[in-house]
Amino acid sequence: MTLSVIIITKNESAHILDCLESVAFADEFIVVDSGSTDNTVELARNFGARVEVTSDWPGFGPQKNRALDLATGDWILSIDADERVTPELADEIKEVLAGTSIQACEIARLSDFCGRFIRHSGWWPDYVLRLFQRGSARFTDAAVHERVELNTGTPRRLKYHFLHYPYANLDALIAKVNRYSSDAAAMMYARGKRATVLSALGHGFWTFVRIYLIRRGFLDGRHGLVLAITAAAGSFFRYAKLSFMSGPK
């Protein structure tokens, strides 16, 4: 069985080589880039990846489906540039490919935030469906928070996990909160959802309670507190932005 790795990128020169090297055991590497201004494309091509550059940005789900459509392997491994496959996970993936009874697999992610791996706050184990037989699944068309949808069956959960390095610093997290809240608000508005500033406050408060108390973010120390606050802010801004899309009231 052959394996195609698919990655979407934009300005990922700090990550792309480490990511590709962690999946060097694969048979094919597909990178779909949405207009990087650094040397992401050059680095990926020098590694041996097939790189396609798009002139538009349709959102995460559609962009990942573009990469999926270019893949030719029997199996697909979708990985983000800021993720790494550990040697243990690589061996487990090879075992899956050697078998015949599994159609898709979920893989946990252990994520780093400002130098600390976060094991609470809803960040761990963070299973994502990323390994599947080609033709058995596609990504949803969501602009943000896309996911893989299987045609049939139930995925198996693998024992080993990705390492995930989503934010180089707090500035990067804040920038992503702002960007994602805008995209999410636009997506909700297009689906007919509406909000008020008061409902935005309620969503923000509940997000903080859920992450810091229910999901025990307090066990992650100051990192957990910052994550709970920024998640609450992201929830608030998402619904606050939605409330303003209906015009002044």
N, C-alpha and C positions, 0 to 999 in steps of 0.2 A: 504494500500500500504506500502511495506517495503522499507527501504532506506539503501543502502550500501555506505559507505564512502571509497574512494580509495586514497592512499597516496604513493608516492615514496620517499625514503629517502637515505641519506648517511651522517653520522655524524651530525645528527640533535638533539642531546640530549638537546640542549638549547631550542628547540622549540616543540618537539614532544608531550610532555604531555599537554602543553597549547593548542595545536592544537586539540588533541583528546578530551580534556575536553570541548572544544567549540562545538563539534559535538556529545556530549554524548547522545543526543536524537535519534541518528541513531540506526538501528537494527544490523548492521554489520560493522566491521572495517577491511579493507584490507590494509596491509602495505607491499610493495615490496622494500626491501633494497638491495643496490648494494655494500655490503661489508663494513659496518660501522666499525670503529675501536674504537668508544666510546660505550656507553651503550644505544644507540638508540633502538636496537632490544629488549633488556631486558625491557626497559621502556614501549615500545609498547605492548609487550606480557603481562606484568604485568597489563596493563590497560584492556586487554581483546581482543586485536587485533589479527587477524590471520596474522602472519609475514612469508613471504617467502624471503629467501636470495638468490640472484643471483650471479654467479661467473663472469659474464661479464657485460659490459655496452654498450648496443646497441644504446643509445641515448634516449632523453626524450620521444619522441613519442612512440617508440616501448616499452620502459619500462612501460609507463602508460597503454599501451594496455595489457601488461602482467597483471597488477593489475586489469584492467577492466575484463579480461577473468576469473579472480578468483571470481568476485563478483556474488552474487546470488539474490540480492534484485530487486524489481520491478523498483526502481529508483536508479540512480547513482549520487553521489556528489563527484566530483574530487576536492581535496583541496591540496595545497602545505603545507609543514610542517611549513613554516613561515607565514601562513595565519590563521586568526581566524574568526569564525562565531559569529557575535554579537547576543545577545538575540533577538533583533528585526528581524534580518535576519532568525534566527532559527524558529521563529513563522511564518514568511512568507513562508518558505520552507514547514513547516507542512501544511499550507493552500493549497499549490500547490499539495502536495501528497494526500490531501483529495478530490481534484477535479478530473475531468476526461478529460477535454478539452485541457489540455496543454501537449505538448510533450517534450519541452526543455526550459531552461531559461538561460539568461545571467545575470551575477552578476557583479556589479561594485566593484572595489578595491580602497580603500583609503590607500595609501602607506606612510610609515614613512621613512625618511632619516635623520639619525643622530639627532634624537629627534624632528623632525618637520614633520607633515603631509603635503605632497606636493599636492597642489590643482591646479597647472598649469604645465608647462613644458611637457605637453602630458601625465602626470601621472594620471590625474583625468578627467573623471570617470573610464577609463580603463576597459571597459566591457569585460568579458570573459565568454564563454559558458562552464559552469561547472556542471549544473544540467540537467539531461536528463533521459528519460525512457531507461532501459536496452534493447539493441538490436536496438535502434533507431540511434545510432551514434558510431563513433570510432575516435581515435586520428590519426592525420597524422603521417607518418613515419619520420618526420623531426628530425634530431639530436638535433637541438635547435629551439626555437620559434615554437614549435608544437602547434596545435590547434585542437579543436573538430570539426568534420564534421558531420552534420546531414544527414541522408539518404533522408529525405524529410521535407518540412515544414519550418516555420520561428520561431525562439525562441522568447519567451516573456522576456522583461527586468523587473527584480524585482526592487522594490522600495529601499530596504535596501542593504547594501554592506558588503563585507569582510573588515577586517583590515589586512594590509599586512606589515610585518617587514622584508624586504629583505636584509638589510645590517646593521650589528652591528656597523660598522664604515667605514671610507673611504677606509681603507686597503682592506676590504671585497669587496667593489665595484670595486676597481682597479683589484683585483685578478679575479673577475668575467668577467670584460671587456677583460682581456687577454685570459681567458679560452674560452669564447664565441666567440671571434674573430677568434681563431684558428679553432674551430668547424665549424663556419660559412664559413670560407675560404675553408676548406676541402669539405664542402657540395657544395659550388658553383663550385669548381674545378671539382668535380665529375659530375656536371651537364653541364660541358663544358664551363663555364664562365671563362673569363680571364680579367686581369686588368693591369694597369701600375701605377707607383708611382704618376704620375701626376693625373690620375683619382682618386687615393686614396686621394690625397689632395683635389680634388673637392668634393668628397663625405663627407670628414670630415668637410669642410667649410660649405657645404649646411646643414649638420646635425646641426651644431651650430646655424645657422641662423633660421632653422625651430623650434628648441626647445627654444632658448632664446628669439627670437623676435616674430615669427609667433604664437608660442604656449605660449607666454608671460611668459617664465621662469624667466624673470627679476622681476616678482611680487613675486617670491619665495625667494627673497633676495640672500644672499651669497650661500644658498643651491641650488637655481636655477642656479646660475652661475657655480658652481662646477658640477652640473648634466649636463649642456649643454657642458661643456668642456670635461668631461669624455665620454659622448655619442659621441662627435665629434672624440675623440681619438679612441674610439672603432670602429667607422666607418672607420677611416683612417687605423687602424691596420688590420681590416678585409680585405680591398682591397690591402693593402701593402703586407700582407702575401700571398694573392692570386697571386699577381704579381711575387713573388719569387718562387712560385710552378712550374712555367713554365721554371725555370732555369735562369742562369745569362744572362743579355742582356747588 
